[in-house]
């Protein structure tokens, strides 16, 4: 086993990406969460990702429309 590493050939470590998300606690109706989890299984995307996308879509539409 070679214990001598040639650090000159290793790629430099990239900087950490800027944090773009914040952890929160939110209460959702069981039915809403169930629907997103079901969509998650069908789409292969995480349910939190789907909730975030739905919120973004809503904000990009008229946010004050009822």
Residue pairs with C-beta under 8 A, 6 or more apart in sequence:
28 51
33 47
36 47
36 50
36 51
36 54
37 47
39 47
39 50
40 46
40 47
40 49
40 50
43 50
